[in-house]
Amino acid sequence: MVGKNNHKYISMKRSLNLLILIAVAQLCNAQEKIVPIKFGDMEHWTVRYIKESKLLGGQTKTLYVLAPTDTIRKNAPFNFSNTCWGISNAYAAPAGIDKGANTTQPERRGKGTCARLDTRIEEVKVLGCISLEVCIAGTLFLGENIEPVTDANDPYAAINMGIPFTGKPKAVMLDLKMRVSPERRVLKATGFAKKKWIEGHDEPEVYVYLQKRWEDDKGNIYAKRIGTVRQRFPHSMPEWHNNYRINIHYGDITQQPFFKDYMGLFPAGGQFKAKNKKGKIVPIKEIGWGNDTDTPTHVILMITAGCYPAFYGYPGNALWVDNIRWVF
């Protein structure tokens, strides 16, 4: 009898401990604050109709921007001041030739919409015979496009990356699903040379860089990295994963077991660019890691269908996203 009673006591104690752990977890979750990012519910889009130059065939291209609901029917730079979101879709006019590219668009989800980000080939036919092909990954990011795009050699020259932000969230949360090819090859298609397959694996990714930026008297922009998360998704997720949480890590993460080289500081010369006080787009030069006492001044959040540089990717990969939020 003593043995049985002792067993019951141990079982009751374990159950009580489990209940305490559940209660503590619920209390912690209750204390967290979920903050939606403006337009992150994917319910508002500006539809743009860009008429391409006759040299390219004169077709009308439909472009989308994650911005107040509107329709624009003219070839003109978009005013991104009404939204915090930049996008891979762009109106380009190199050498005065109007062109539109669209790899991110709204898609029906239940009674609302989500965003579908595709990696695809954008084909440009000049006079119906000369064909140029460019690989573009569908992307959403906090920042703005600088239109019209005139230099295809440096796509980041047309992007003001990041927005002012002083918060220190615990995580970014979103709904997502994706289609990812298992093939270990990536297409390089820049439009200026013959298409070429290289070894690799293209994967959708989500990343957040919290930065403390400052500018010198010459207009150079410097930054310390305060917080980081960069998660790649190597496999397809055919069903929606709602409230998918990606935790943000603060300080120097280079010694953490999860650290990968691509999570590190921007390479010399800057990976991304931003607009300085003079209105010029210049590289963001990350010079070190911040610490727990630093407060960010800007945040870079990017959600993309591919993890390779511009003009590389696996056509056919796709990422669907919805309900993007901060967790504090």
Disulfide bonds with the S-S distance in Angstrom:
none
